[in-house]
Amino acid sequence: MRHGSRARRGRIRVVVIDAASVDASATRSPPEPLVHSGMALTWEDVEPRVRELLDADLAPADVPAWLERRDALERDVGEAYAALARARHEDTADTDARDAYLRFVREVSPHLAEAADAIDKKLVAVDGYEPPAELRVWWRNVRDDIAVYHPDNVPLATRESELAQRFDELMGGVRAEVEGESLTLMQARRILESTDRDRRERAWRAIQAGLERVRPDLDALFLELVALRQTMARNTGFDDYRAYVWRARHRHEYTPEDALALHDSMRAAAVPALRALHDDRRERLGVDALRPWDLDVDPDGAEPLAPFGDVAELERGLVRMFEALDPALARRFERLREGWLDLEARPNKVPGLGYQEYFPRSRSPYVYWSALGTDDDVVAMRHEAGHAFHSLLTDERWPLMVQMANRPESAELASQSLELLTLPYLTRERGGFYDERDARRSTRAQLERMIGLWVRTSAGDAIQHWIYSQDPDTLTSEAIDEAWVRITGELGGDIDWTGLERERAKGWHIIHVFVIPFYFLEYGIAYLGAAQVWRNALHDHAAALAAYQRFLSLGGTVPLDEAYEAAGARFAFDEATVRELVDFTMARWREVAPD
């Protein structure tokens, strides 16, 4: 009943949207939310079923049937939560959806947390029960969940959810005043692909002006979150929130020190590669120094890629690509087109947010994105489809939700591997969206993003290690700003921020830092695995695809190192491995250099 525990696997790239390429007028209304009885779910609906589980006589032989009843309840609760989350994200200005979500968080979630702990403790107390092999990872996780539960944290978790809702509202309402129009951030960022440098700068500054209006509120909100999270850690006997979250996220395969070592590996191997990419971009653009508004334009002066005109065309192109990759995957994606995709960009969607959420009673993934015709939309949807296929293949194999509960490091391996496995199908003649030249441009941009993401996720993780090592009573947003500038000076590219010191310092205002703490480095870890899956595919595509799908079907039934091994990758952080994969990626980048 830990609703949302495996939900919202998504991308961290904030995408640029072209208002001219697709109609995104403010008159477009959001789609109807999923209609489900769970929208009105109350604790009174759930309590009798919880009581039945707690009152049951439970011997080892009874556990399998008891777990099935528990699973049925978790599916109903998970469906209700997913429907509420969907409704609030599809229109952040919908006060009815917001109130329904908050009512669930305030009136149902606290009871569910208490019930889940009692149910877990009842199970582990069964004398003589030994879980089957496919439940042993979950069995370990149950003991973690018991260790991090404390009744005093229940109201704190409620407040944390309320603050996350407030973050969504603040960001969903940001506008950029550009060229006489009030644009969403997604629309304004599309202008950063313009070949007119002055126009790019005006758009970038307008975006920053829009963000500046909410930055004081975001700073205050975040400091409250940090204090709240540190209190949660102390309540459960942990020294700090980092130690708490490591146990809560079931991270047994690596330690905080391993994460810090990965930062060092990225500093040694990925940062020089990123700076080489920036040098190449600066030379191609013919500018003395790269400014923040120079990072998304084509460096050779080509117009932005425009792969599709509307969402329906995007969906059809994706079906063709997946058909070329594997017809069975294409059929699974077709299922999502029956009401499980919200891909149109419109006001009051959360800017830059994309995710896949699993509806466990409907047994279907749902994908949220805001697309307006860019190359990054095509990448994002391959990414989210990877999450969806992960959910579907796991669901097809295993009967219990707890067997599907894959870790973020595994979830992102599924999504990022699919981004790379589909690269051969970008051309129209192979099912995709582009001619050969533009397919090479898309691939080149993808590989540049990979290098950049390795560096960015390390910086985003490093700032959180620093934040949660500080005394929350004396921590200030100004201190975080200073730490961010220091960290990105070492884990960053070669960008000239002269005169933009305030904007640079607020670069830590990242959705994951606010809403999903310590869920950031996983993207970098997963790209290390995905690069290996892709490298395997370049030698034997069929074998690599088969291994990838075997990995997808494992769900959460094996530890991370075994999951990566099933996909054909090593779960490793050492500098030699990182350097090898960075060099491999840079070699592929050079292969798709412009003619």
C-alpha positions in Angstrom: 0.0 0.0 0.0 2.9 2.3 -0.5 1.2 4.0 -3.4 3.4 5.6 -6.0 6.4 3.7 -5.0 7.2 2.6 -8.5 5.5 5.4 -10.3 6.7 8.3 -12.3 9.7 7.0 -14.0 10.6 9.7 -16.4 13.1 12.0 -18.0 14.9 15.0 -16.5 15.5 16.9 -19.8 13.5 20.1 -20.0 12.4 20.2 -23.5 12.2 23.1 -26.0 8.9 23.5 -27.9 8.1 25.3 -31.1 4.8 27.1 -30.9 4.8 27.5 -34.7 5.2 23.9 -35.5 2.0 22.8 -33.7 -1.1 24.5 -32.5 -0.7 24.9 -28.7 -3.3 27.6 -28.1 -4.5 28.3 -24.6 -8.0 27.4 -25.7 -7.1 23.7 -25.9 -8.8 21.9 -23.1 -7.1 19.0 -21.2 -8.3 15.5 -21.9 -10.9 13.9 -19.6 -9.2 12.4 -16.6 -9.4 8.7 -16.3 -12.8 7.8 -14.8 -12.3 5.3 -12.0 -14.2 4.7 -8.8 -10.9 5.0 -6.9 -11.1 8.8 -7.4 -13.4 8.8 -4.4 -11.6 6.2 -2.4 -11.8 6.7 1.4 -10.2 5.0 4.4 -13.6 3.6 5.2 -13.4 1.7 1.9 -10.0 0.3 2.6 -10.1 -0.4 6.4 -12.1 -3.6 6.4 -9.7 -5.2 3.9 -6.7 -4.1 6.0 -8.4 -5.5 9.1 -9.0 -8.8 7.3 -5.3 -9.1 6.4 -4.2 -8.2 10.0 -6.7 -10.6 11.7 -5.9 -13.6 9.5 -4.3 -16.6 11.0 -1.0 -16.8 9.2 1.2 -19.9 8.9 3.9 -20.4 6.2 1.4 -22.4 4.1 -1.1 -19.5 4.3 1.3 -16.8 3.0 0.8 -17.2 -0.8 -3.0 -16.8 -0.6 -2.6 -14.0 1.9 -0.1 -12.2 -0.4 -2.7 -12.4 -3.2 -5.3 -10.7 -1.1 -2.8 -8.1 -0.1 -1.9 -7.6 -3.8 -5.5 -7.1 -4.7 -5.8 -4.3 -2.1 -2.6 -2.7 -3.2 -3.8 -2.7 -6.8 -7.0 -0.8 -5.9 -5.1 1.7 -3.7 -2.4 2.2 -6.4 -5.0 2.7 -9.1 -6.8 5.4 -7.0 -3.5 7.2 -6.4 -2.4 7.0 -10.0 -5.8 8.4 -11.2 -5.5 11.3 -8.7 -1.9 12.1 -9.7 -2.9 12.0 -13.4 -5.7 14.4 -12.9 -3.7 17.0 -11.1 -0.8 16.9 -13.6 -3.1 17.2 -16.6 -4.2 20.6 -15.3 -2.4 22.1 -12.4 -5.0 24.9 -12.3 -7.9 22.4 -11.7 -8.7 23.0 -8.1 -11.1 20.0 -7.9 -8.3 17.7 -9.0 -5.9 19.4 -6.6 -8.3 19.1 -3.7 -9.1 15.5 -4.5 -5.4 14.6 -4.5 -4.7 16.5 -1.3 -7.7 14.9 0.4 -6.3 11.5 -0.4 -2.9 12.5 0.8 -4.3 14.0 4.1 -7.1 11.6 4.9 -6.1 8.2 3.4 -2.3 8.1 3.0 -1.6 8.4 6.7 -3.8 5.4 7.5 -2.2 3.5 4.6 1.3 4.1 5.9 0.4 2.8 9.3 -1.4 -0.2 7.8 1.5 -1.1 5.5 3.8 -1.2 8.5 1.5 -3.4 10.5 1.0 -5.7 7.6 4.8 -6.0 7.0 5.4 -6.7 10.6 2.8 -9.4 10.6 4.4 -11.1 7.7 8.0 -11.1 9.0 6.8 -12.5 12.3 5.5 -15.7 10.5 7.8 -18.4 12.0 9.3 -20.7 9.5 8.3 -18.8 6.3 11.0 -18.7 3.6 10.1 -16.7 0.5 10.6 -18.3 -2.9 13.6 -17.0 -5.0 11.5 -14.6 -6.9 10.4 -12.8 -3.7 13.7 -12.6 -1.9 14.6 -9.1 -3.0 11.2 -7.9 -1.9 11.6 -9.8 1.4 14.8 -7.8 2.0 13.0 -4.6 1.0 10.2 -5.3 3.5 12.7 -5.3 6.3 14.1 -1.9 5.0 10.5 -0.5 5.0 10.1 -1.6 8.6 13.4 0.0 9.5 12.5 3.4 8.1 8.9 3.6 9.4 8.1 5.8 12.4 4.6 7.0 13.3 5.9 10.5 13.8 6.9 10.6 10.2 3.4 10.0 8.9 2.2 13.7 9.2 5.6 14.8 7.9 5.1 12.7 4.8 1.7 14.3 4.3 3.3 17.7 4.5 6.0 16.6 2.1 3.3 15.7 -0.5 1.6 19.0 0.0 4.8 20.9 -0.7 5.4 18.8 -3.8 1.9 19.8 -5.0 2.8 23.4 -4.3 6.0 23.0 -6.4 3.9 21.7 -9.3 1.5 24.7 -9.0 4.3 27.2 -9.0 6.2 25.7 -12.0 3.0 25.0 -13.9 2.1 28.7 -13.7 5.4 30.2 -15.0 5.2 32.1 -18.2 7.8 33.8 -20.4 6.9 37.0 -22.2 8.6 36.6 -25.5 8.0 38.7 -28.7 4.7 40.0 -27.4 3.4 36.6 -26.4 2.9 34.9 -23.1 4.4 31.5 -23.6 4.8 28.4 -21.4 8.3 27.5 -20.6 8.1 24.6 -23.1 7.1 26.9 -25.9 9.7 29.6 -25.0 12.5 27.1 -24.8 11.9 26.1 -28.4 13.2 29.5 -29.4 16.6 28.5 -28.0 17.0 26.4 -31.2 16.6 29.5 -33.4 19.6 30.3 -35.6 19.2 34.0 -34.6 21.5 34.4 -31.6 19.9 37.7 -30.4 16.5 36.0 -30.5 17.8 33.1 -28.5 19.2 35.5 -25.9 15.9 37.4 -25.6 14.0 34.1 -25.1 16.5 32.8 -22.5 16.3 36.0 -20.5 12.5 35.9 -20.7 12.5 32.4 -19.4 14.7 33.4 -16.5 12.5 36.4 -15.8 9.5 34.1 -15.5 11.4 31.7 -13.2 12.7 34.6 -11.1 9.1 35.4 -10.1 8.8 32.1 -8.3 12.4 31.6 -7.1 11.8 33.2 -3.6 8.9 30.9 -3.1 10.9 27.9 -4.3 13.7 28.7 -2.0 11.4 28.9 1.1 9.6 25.7 0.0 12.9 23.8 -0.3 14.3 24.9 3.0 11.1 23.6 4.6 11.5 20.3 2.8 15.1 19.9 3.9 14.2 20.5 7.6 11.2 18.1 7.3 13.3 15.4 5.7 16.1 15.7 8.3 13.5 15.3 11.0 12.2 12.2 9.4 15.7 10.7 9.4 16.3 11.5 13.0 12.9 10.1 14.0 14.0 6.7 12.6 17.5 6.7 14.2 19.5 7.7 11.1 22.3 10.3 11.3 21.0 12.3 8.3 18.5 12.1 5.5 21.0 10.7 3.1 21.5 7.6 5.3 17.7 7.4 5.7 17.0 7.6 2.0 19.6 5.0 1.1 17.8 2.5 3.3 14.4 3.6 2.1 15.4 3.2 -1.5 16.8 -0.3 -0.8 20.3 0.6 -2.0 22.3 -2.5 -0.9 24.5 -2.8 -4.0 26.3 0.6 -3.5 27.0 3.1 -0.8 27.0 6.9 -0.5 30.8 6.7 -0.8 30.4 4.8 -4.1 28.2 7.6 -5.4 30.8 10.1 -4.4 33.4 8.0 -6.2 31.2 8.0 -9.3 31.3 11.8 -9.2 35.1 11.6 -9.2 35.0 9.2 -12.1 32.7 11.6 -14.1 34.9 14.5 -13.2 37.9 12.7 -14.6 36.4 11.2 -17.7 33.1 12.8 -18.7 33.9 16.5 -17.8 36.8 16.7 -20.3 34.5 15.1 -23.0 31.8 17.6 -22.3 34.2 20.5 -22.5 35.5 19.1 -25.8 32.0 19.1 -27.1 31.5 22.7 -26.0 34.8 23.7 -27.7 33.6 22.0 -30.9 30.2 23.8 -30.6 31.9 27.2 -30.0 34.1 26.8 -33.0 31.2 25.7 -35.3 29.1 28.6 -34.1 32.0 31.0 -34.6 31.6 32.7 -31.2 34.3 33.7 -28.7 32.5 32.0 -25.8 29.5 29.8 -25.3 26.6 31.5 -23.5 23.7 29.6 -21.9 21.5 30.4 -24.9 24.0 28.7 -27.4 23.5 25.1 -26.2 20.4 24.0 -28.2 20.9 25.6 -31.6 22.3 23.4 -34.4 26.0 24.4 -34.4 26.2 24.4 -38.2 23.3 26.8 -38.6 20.7 24.3 -39.7 17.1 24.9 -38.8 15.7 23.0 -35.9 14.6 19.4 -36.6 10.8 19.2 -37.1 10.0 15.5 -37.1 6.2 15.7 -36.8 3.3 18.1 -37.0 1.0 16.9 -34.3 0.8 14.3 -31.6 -1.1 11.8 -33.8 1.8 11.9 -36.3 4.3 11.4 -33.4 2.4 8.3 -32.2 2.2 6.8 -35.7 5.9 7.3 -36.2 6.7 5.7 -32.9 4.5 2.7 -33.8 6.5 2.3 -37.1 9.8 2.5 -35.3 8.8 -0.1 -32.7 7.4 -2.3 -35.5 10.8 -2.2 -37.1 12.5 -3.0 -33.8 10.1 -5.7 -32.7 6.4 -6.1 -33.8 5.4 -7.3 -30.3 6.6 -4.1 -28.8 4.7 -2.1 -31.4 1.5 -3.9 -30.4 2.1 -3.1 -26.8 2.6 0.6 -27.7 -0.7 0.6 -29.7 -2.5 -0.4 -26.5 -1.3 2.9 -24.9 -3.0 4.9 -27.7 -6.4 3.8 -26.3 -6.5 6.6 -23.7 -3.2 6.1 -21.9 -1.2 8.9 -23.5 -1.3 12.6 -22.7 1.3 14.1 -24.9 -0.1 17.5 -26.0 1.5 20.6 -24.7 -0.9 23.1 -23.1 -1.0 25.7 -20.3 -1.0 24.4 -16.7 1.0 21.2 -17.4 4.1 20.9 -15.4 7.0 22.2 -17.6 9.7 19.7 -18.4 7.9 16.9 -16.6 7.6 13.5 -18.4 6.8 10.2 -16.8 5.2 6.8 -17.0 2.8 5.8 -14.3 1.5 2.3 -13.9 -2.2 1.8 -13.3 -2.1 -1.6 -11.5 -5.8 -2.5 -11.6 -6.2 -1.5 -15.3 -2.8 -3.2 -15.8 -1.7 -0.4 -18.1 1.0 2.2 -18.2 0.1 5.9 -18.7 2.5 8.4 -20.2 2.6 12.1 -19.5 4.5 14.5 -21.7 4.2 17.9 -23.5 5.1 17.6 -27.2 5.1 20.2 -29.8 7.2 18.9 -32.7 10.8 18.6 -31.6 13.5 16.0 -31.9 13.6 15.9 -28.1 10.0 14.8 -28.1 11.0 11.8 -30.2 13.8 10.9 -27.8 11.5 11.5 -24.8 8.8 9.2 -26.1 11.3 6.4 -26.8 12.4 6.9 -23.2 8.9 6.7 -21.8 8.0 3.8 -24.0 11.0 1.9 -22.4 9.4 2.5 -19.0 6.0 1.3 -20.4 7.5 -1.8 -21.9 9.2 -2.5 -18.6 5.9 -2.4 -16.8 4.1 -4.5 -19.4 6.7 -7.2 -19.7 7.0 -7.5 -16.0 3.2 -7.5 -15.5 2.9 -10.3 -18.1 5.4 -12.5 -16.3 4.7 -12.0 -12.6 1.4 -12.1 -10.6 2.3 -9.8 -7.7 2.9 -6.0 -7.8 5.8 -6.5 -5.4 7.6 -8.5 -8.1 7.1 -5.6 -10.5 8.6 -3.0 -8.2 11.8 -2.3 -10.0 14.4 0.1 -8.6 15.1 3.5 -10.3 18.5 2.3 -11.5 16.8 -0.6 -13.3 13.8 1.5 -14.5 16.1 4.0 -16.1 18.2 1.3 -17.7 15.0 0.1 -19.4 14.1 3.6 -20.8 17.6 4.8 -21.7 18.5 1.5 -23.4 15.5 1.8 -25.7 16.5 5.4 -26.6 19.7 3.8 -28.0 18.4 0.6 -29.4 16.0 2.5 -31.6 18.7 4.8 -33.2 18.9 2.6 -36.4 15.2 3.3 -37.0 15.2 7.1 -37.1 15.1 7.3 -40.9 11.8 7.3 -42.7 12.8 4.4 -44.8 13.2 2.3 -41.6 10.0 3.6 -40.0 11.2 6.8 -38.4 10.9 10.5 -38.9 14.0 11.8 -40.8 16.0 11.6 -44.0 19.6 10.2 -43.5 21.2 13.6 -42.8 18.7 14.6 -40.2 18.8 11.2 -38.6 22.6 11.7 -38.1 21.9 15.1 -36.6 19.4 13.5 -34.2 21.9 10.8 -33.2 24.6 13.3 -32.7 22.4 15.4 -30.4 21.4 12.3 -28.5 25.1 11.4 -27.8 25.9 15.0 -26.8 23.0 14.8 -24.3 24.4 11.5 -22.9 27.7 13.1 -22.2 26.0 16.2 -20.7 23.7 14.1 -18.6 26.6 12.1 -17.1 28.0 15.3 -15.8 24.7 17.0 -14.9 23.4 14.1 -12.9 26.7 13.9 -10.9 26.4 17.6 -10.1 22.7 17.2 -9.2 23.6 14.3 -6.9 26.6 16.1 -5.4 24.5 19.1 -4.3 22.1 16.8 -2.5 25.0 15.1 -0.7 26.1 18.5 0.4 22.7 19.8 1.4 21.8 16.9 3.6 25.1 17.0 5.4 24.3 20.5 6.6 22.5 21.7 9.8 18.9 22.4 8.6 18.5 25.1 11.3 21.3 27.2 9.8 21.1 26.2 6.1 20.2 29.1 3.7 19.3 29.2 0.1 22.3 31.5 -0.4 24.6 28.8 0.9 23.1 26.3 -1.5 23.6 28.8 -4.3 27.3 29.0 -3.4 27.7 25.3 -3.2 26.0 24.8 -6.6 28.4 27.3 -8.3 31.4 25.5 -6.7 30.2 22.0 -7.6 29.3 22.9 -11.2 32.7 24.6 -11.6 34.1 21.1 -11.3 31.2 19.1 -12.7 30.2 21.3 -15.6 31.0 22.4 -19.1 32.7 25.5 -20.6 29.9 28.1 -20.4 30.4 31.9 -20.0 28.0 33.0 -17.2 29.4 36.6 -17.1 26.6 38.9 -15.8 24.3 35.9 -15.2 25.6 35.0 -11.7 22.1 34.8 -10.2 20.7 32.6 -12.9 23.7 30.3 -12.6 23.4 30.0 -8.9 19.8 28.9 -9.1 20.6 26.0 -11.4 19.9 23.6 -8.5 16.1 24.4 -8.8 15.6 21.0 -10.4 12.3 19.1 -10.0 14.0 16.0 -8.8 15.9 17.8 -6.0 12.6 19.2 -4.8 10.2 16.3 -5.3 12.2 13.1 -5.6 15.4 13.6 -3.5 18.4 11.5 -4.4 16.6 10.3 -7.6 19.1 11.8 -10.0 22.3 9.9 -10.2 20.3 6.9 -11.3 20.0 8.5 -14.8 23.8 8.6 -15.0 24.2 5.1 -13.7 21.6 3.8 -16.1 23.3 5.5 -19.1 26.5 3.6 -18.2 24.4 0.4 -18.5 22.6 1.6 -21.6 25.8 2.4 -23.4 26.9 -1.2 -22.9 23.5 -2.5 -24.1 23.9 -0.3 -27.2 27.5 -1.4 -27.7 26.4 -5.0 -27.7 23.7 -4.2 -30.2 26.2 -2.8 -32.6 27.9 -6.3 -32.7 24.7 -8.4 -32.6 21.4 -6.5 -32.5 19.2 -9.5 -32.2 21.0 -10.9 -29.2 21.2 -7.5 -27.5 17.4 -7.0 -28.0 16.7 -10.4 -26.6 18.8 -9.8 -23.6 17.2 -6.4 -23.1 13.7 -8.0 -23.1 14.8 -10.7 -20.7 15.9 -7.9 -18.4 12.6 -6.1 -18.8 10.7 -9.2 -17.7 12.7 -9.6 -14.4 11.1 -6.6 -12.7 12.2 -6.3 -9.1 12.9 -10.0 -8.6 16.7 -9.8 -8.7 19.3 -7.4 -7.3 20.6 -4.6 -9.4 23.8 -6.2 -10.4 22.0 -9.3 -11.6 19.4 -7.2 -13.5 22.2 -5.3 -15.3 24.0 -8.6 -16.1 20.8 -9.9 -17.6 20.7 -6.9 -19.9 24.3 -7.6 -20.9 25.9 -4.9 -18.8 28.1 -4.5 -15.8 26.9 -2.5 -12.8 30.1 -0.6 -12.2 31.2 2.9 -11.1 35.0 2.7 -11.3 36.9 5.3 -13.4 38.2 2.7 -15.9 34.6 1.6 -16.8 33.4 5.2 -17.0 36.3 6.3 -19.2 35.8 3.3 -21.5 32.1 4.1 -22.0 32.7 7.8 -22.4 35.4 7.1 -25.0 33.0 4.7 -26.8 30.2 7.3 -26.8 32.6 10.0 -28.1 33.8 7.6 -30.9 30.2 7.1 -32.0 29.6 10.9 -31.9 32.6 11.4 -34.2 31.1 8.8 -36.6 28.0 10.9 -37.1 29.8 14.2 -37.6 28.4 16.4 -40.4 29.7 15.7 -43.9 
